[in-house]
Amino acid sequence: MTALALALVIPWAAGSVLALLDGRRRLVGWLAVAVLAANLAALVVLAAQVLSEGQVAATTGDWPAGVGITLRADALGVLFAVLSSLALLAAAVHEVLDGVRERAFPGLVVLLATGLNGVFLTGDVFDFYVFFELSMTAAYILATYGGTRRELGAALVFTAVNLLGTFIFLLSVAGLYHVTGTLDMAQAAVRLADVDPNAAILIAVGFFGAFSVKLGLFPFHFWLPTVYTGARPAVAAILSGGLANIGAYGLLRFGGELLPGELALASTALIVIGSASILYGGVLAISRRTSSEMLAYSAIGQVGYVLVAIGVGGHVGFAAAILYSIVNALNKTLLFLTVGMRGALVGAMFVLGALSVAGVPPAAGFIGKLELFRAAVESPAVLVLFLVGSALSFVYVFQIYQFDFWRGERSGPLSGWPQQSLVAVIALVVLAMGLWPEPLLALSHDAADVLARAAG
Amino acid sequence: MKLAFALAAATLFGTGAYLLLHRDLVRVVLGVVLVSQSAVLTLIASGLTRGAAPIYPLSERDVSDPLSQAMALTAIVIGLAVTSLLLVLVLRVVQAFESRDIDEVAEEEAEHDAVLERRHAREHEDEEAAAR
């Protein structure tokens, strides 16, 4: 309970103070890094608590249960929270080592961490919206970071499209409240079982649209390449490694826990959209010549796998979706951070990330792909699709590797050792997860259990 | 009453979505504002009871649902904040591009792509020449 409160209060209070300070000063940058590290520590303590004792819950403001807003940490929530704050911490350290260019950057990253923690640790639908909007607002400003015309244009597209997405989410929240009379997720999940299916389907479609925009799935992806290639590497890593987790988490939480019946109904549609995403992302990534563009399209393809796994559903499907979201977020954080870096270690670390994206052992991506294959073992069509998708990703990552490291198309100054070692640490995490996957597998199955229990 | 709310929210959303598709950035902002108003209206309409204002001490009559009003208030505040953020963003784009036409922003992106494309084509030619 203390850890739950700390995980929200630390970044919130620190973020508001940091936002007032001049972030270009090294001290302020490192202060933000310290806050993010403290935040990560609080989340790890919370995760240990949740995994040993089960769900931790609290009601804000000493209201009686059922009236106040509930905060709750379960295995699914803390897993995503830890993962996202890890990505944010890595990106923040990377940028501070490089030298922060705008005064707002450190404060915004910390506020974004607050929003993400809140989203993953709340048990209230409207509270979810508030934290969702908090993290998105920080992200809108972060997208302009760098301040050139390209970044401004990209940020404008990002903001306009995602605002529409969050308002569609809000419309669905209103619908959910009207038909169930509650905002508490656990209560709503129980009551939704008796709701008129037509209304429930409409609400489900709204949630799906909102989270798909966030994830950048195929028909909702149009904003994504511009933003990911336009933004600075650290910001792209934050967006794809931290913020995009909201999409995967939201689909799992709202689809798997609140609307399991509607999810099962839409299973085929989800698999088709996910497949389209995988193929579209893969084919377009092959046609790209720079690493940031390749990664942007690869991000579209990789979330397709998550959606297909959610579409397959059941305990195995959800576990695969969770595991793959984790692996994918780490891959993207690692690879986006290496964009624009040069040095002795960078090539090797890029290869590790590339192996992970393609799903080749010993990198963590292999475990993710293995779980996906296990989930889809009953439908040959999906298996073939996964194979094709993996082959495409193998081609696009190593094609870029050739362009960048063999032909030496990356120019610019060599990156410093601190930055290179940071990237090396993330790469080693990816490698370690591939070599010793048991903890990660157990965690993702624990998290999937939460959804299976809720669905009854 | 439900129908009136539904029609009003639908009209707001439709108009907002239409404006969002415009080239003029100021209209895009107005579109976002209208869509946010449509969401607020839906929140208000989602209230479960109708009646007197829910002010303590509660009256004998039925009170209207306070929760949906609290949600609507929060949504209005958030909507105001993001609208002002979007306006600032548009202002900076207008200053940087000296235009408020989204096409010009997109053109910049296309030009950037074309430059990359040309550079690669040139390098490939070099390689082929070297191979010969």
HADDOCK unambig.tbl for C-alpha pairs under 7 A between the chains (distance, minus, plus):
assign (segid A and resid 149 and name CA) (segid B and resid 96 and name CA) 6.29 0.50 0.50
assign (segid A and resid 150 and name CA) (segid B and resid 109 and name CA) 6.92 0.50 0.50
assign (segid A and resid 152 and name CA) (segid B and resid 93 and name CA) 6.14 0.50 0.50
assign (segid A and resid 153 and name CA) (segid B and resid 93 and name CA) 6.80 0.50 0.50
assign (segid A and resid 153 and name CA) (segid B and resid 105 and name CA) 5.85 0.50 0.50
assign (segid A and resid 156 and name CA) (segid B and resid 89 and name CA) 6.61 0.50 0.50
assign (segid A and resid 164 and name CA) (segid B and resid 32 and name CA) 6.86 0.50 0.50
assign (segid A and resid 167 and name CA) (segid B and resid 36 and name CA) 6.08 0.50 0.50
assign (segid A and resid 167 and name CA) (segid B and resid 39 and name CA) 6.25 0.50 0.50
assign (segid A and resid 170 and name CA) (segid B and resid 39 and name CA) 6.26 0.50 0.50
assign (segid A and resid 171 and name CA) (segid B and resid 39 and name CA) 5.29 0.50 0.50
assign (segid A and resid 171 and name CA) (segid B and resid 42 and name CA) 6.56 0.50 0.50
assign (segid A and resid 174 and name CA) (segid B and resid 42 and name CA) 6.27 0.50 0.50
assign (segid A and resid 174 and name CA) (segid B and resid 43 and name CA) 4.91 0.50 0.50
assign (segid A and resid 174 and name CA) (segid B and resid 46 and name CA) 5.77 0.50 0.50
assign (segid A and resid 175 and name CA) (segid B and resid 46 and name CA) 6.66 0.50 0.50
assign (segid A and resid 177 and name CA) (segid B and resid 46 and name CA) 6.70 0.50 0.50
assign (segid A and resid 178 and name CA) (segid B and resid 46 and name CA) 4.77 0.50 0.50
assign (segid A and resid 178 and name CA) (segid B and resid 47 and name CA) 6.53 0.50 0.50
assign (segid A and resid 178 and name CA) (segid B and resid 48 and name CA) 6.52 0.50 0.50
